[in-house]
Amino acid sequence: LYPIFKSLGLKLRNRIIWRFEHGLHCSQRFSGRYETIMWFTKSDDYIFNLDVVRIPQRYPNKKYFKGPKAGQLSCNPLGKNPGDVWDIPNVKHNHVEKTIHPCQFPVELIERLVLAMTNVGDWILDPFMGVGSTGVAALNLGRKFIGVEIDEKYFMAAEKRLNGQPVKFLLP
C-alpha cells in the first residue's frame, strides 16, 4: 500500500509496531507477535496530541546532576513519549472485550491512536470495521464515527457493542 499512498501525495509519519505476547503458536517458524500500523497525513498541517498519550517515566524524579540545569527535572513531568513500539495485550479467548472476531483489535490500542491524532468532535472512519473496536474508542473519547463492514455477523456484533450510538454502517 505504501507506493499507492505515496503516489496520492500522502506522507508517512510513523510506522508503529503493536507488540503483544499471545497468539498462534507456530512449529515451523517463529510465531508472529506484532502488527504494523502506518500513519500517513495529507500535509504538514496535522494533529498530534502527544501530552494525552504520554506513558510513565522509568525514573520520574530524575534530575540533572550538573551544569546550568543542575537540580531541575531532566524529564517531562507528564511522562515520556510512548515511542513507536507499543506493548498492549491483544484480545484473546478470555479477554473482557472478546467477541466473535478472530483478529479483534483492543480498544486500548485504538484509543491511543484516536487521542493522539484527533480532537474531540472529529470524525473517524473505519473502512474495515469488523466488530467495532474503533467505534467504541471513538465514542468513548467524544469523537464521531462511521464504520463500514461487509460481513453481516461482524456488523451485527459491532451494532450491539455500540448500543445504537449515532453511527453509520454501510453494507454492500
C-alpha positions in Angstrom: 0.0 0.0 0.0 2.9 2.4 0.6 3.5 3.1 -3.1 -0.2 3.8 -3.6 -0.3 6.2 -0.7 2.9 7.9 -1.8 1.5 8.3 -5.3 -1.5 10.0 -3.8 0.7 12.6 -2.1 0.3 11.1 1.4 3.3 11.4 3.8 4.4 8.6 6.1 4.7 10.0 9.7 5.3 6.8 11.6 5.4 3.0 11.4 4.1 1.9 14.8 4.7 -1.6 15.9 2.0 -3.0 18.1 3.7 -5.9 20.1 1.7 -8.5 22.1 2.6 -11.7 23.9 0.0 -14.3 22.9 -1.2 -15.6 19.6 -1.0 -18.6 17.4 2.0 -20.9 18.1 3.9 -21.9 15.0 6.0 -25.0 14.8 7.8 -24.4 11.5 8.8 -20.7 12.1 8.9 -18.1 14.8 5.5 -17.0 15.9 4.3 -13.6 14.8 3.7 -11.3 17.8 3.3 -7.9 16.2 1.2 -5.8 13.8 2.4 -2.7 11.9 0.4 0.5 11.9 1.3 3.0 9.3 0.3 6.7 10.0 0.0 8.9 6.9 -1.0 12.5 6.6 -2.1 14.6 3.7 0.0 17.6 4.5 2.4 19.0 7.1 -0.6 20.6 8.9 -1.9 17.7 11.0 -3.0 17.0 14.6 -0.6 15.3 17.0 -1.5 15.5 20.7 1.5 13.9 22.5 0.7 15.0 26.0 -2.5 13.0 26.3 -0.8 9.7 25.3 2.4 10.0 27.4 3.3 7.0 29.4 5.0 6.8 32.9 8.8 7.6 33.1 11.1 4.8 34.2 12.7 7.4 36.6 10.1 10.1 37.1 12.1 12.2 39.6 15.4 12.1 37.8 17.2 15.4 37.9 20.2 17.0 36.1 23.3 16.3 38.2 25.5 19.2 37.0 25.5 22.1 34.6 23.2 25.1 34.3 20.1 22.8 34.9 21.5 21.0 38.0 18.7 20.1 40.3 15.9 20.5 37.7 13.9 17.6 36.4 15.6 16.1 33.4 12.4 14.5 32.1 8.9 15.7 31.2 6.8 15.6 34.3 3.8 14.5 32.2 5.6 11.3 31.2 7.5 10.1 28.2 6.7 9.8 24.5 5.5 6.2 24.0 7.8 5.8 21.0 6.9 3.6 18.0 6.8 0.2 19.7 3.7 -0.3 21.8 3.3 -3.3 24.2 -0.5 -3.6 24.5 -2.1 -7.0 25.2 -4.2 -8.5 22.3 -7.7 -9.7 22.6 -7.7 -13.5 23.1 -10.2 -16.1 24.3 -10.9 -14.9 27.9 -10.3 -11.2 27.3 -13.1 -9.0 28.6 -13.6 -7.4 25.1 -13.7 -10.7 23.2 -16.4 -11.0 20.6 -16.8 -13.3 17.6 -14.0 -11.7 15.5 -10.8 -13.8 15.4 -8.5 -10.8 14.9 -10.1 -8.2 17.1 -8.1 -5.1 18.0 -8.1 -4.0 21.6 -9.9 -0.7 22.4 -6.8 0.5 24.3 -4.7 0.4 21.1 -7.3 2.4 19.1 -7.8 4.9 22.0 -4.1 5.8 21.9 -4.3 6.5 18.2 -7.6 8.4 18.5 -6.3 10.6 21.3 -3.0 11.4 19.6 -4.3 12.0 16.1 -7.8 13.6 16.5 -9.5 16.2 18.6 -12.9 15.9 20.4 -15.7 16.2 17.9 -13.7 15.0 14.9 -15.0 12.3 12.6 -13.3 8.9 12.5 -13.8 6.5 9.6 -13.0 2.7 9.8 -13.5 1.2 6.4 -12.9 -2.3 7.8 -14.9 -2.0 11.0 -15.1 -5.7 12.0 -16.8 -5.8 15.4 -16.4 -2.0 16.0 -13.4 -1.6 18.3 -12.6 1.7 16.6 -16.2 2.9 17.1 -16.1 2.0 20.8 -12.8 4.0 21.2 -14.1 7.0 19.1 -17.4 7.3 21.0 -15.7 6.8 24.4 -13.4 9.7 23.6 -16.1 12.1 22.3 -15.4 11.6 18.6 -18.0 10.8 15.8 -17.7 7.5 14.0 -18.5 6.0 10.6 -17.9 2.3 10.1 -18.0 0.1 7.0 -18.4 -3.7 7.2 -19.4 -6.3 4.6 -19.7 -9.3 6.9 -23.2 -9.2 8.4 -22.3 -11.2 11.6 -19.5 -8.7 12.3 -21.8 -5.8 11.5 -24.4 -7.1 14.0 -21.7 -7.6 16.7 -20.5 -4.0 16.2 -24.0 -2.7 16.3 -24.6 -4.5 19.6 -21.3 -3.2 21.1 -22.0 0.4 20.1 -25.5 0.3 21.7 -27.3 2.2 19.0 -24.9 5.3 19.2 -25.0 7.7 16.3 -23.0 5.5 13.9 -23.4 4.8 10.2 -22.9 1.3 8.9 -22.7 0.6 5.2 -23.3 -2.9 3.9 -22.9 -4.0 0.2 
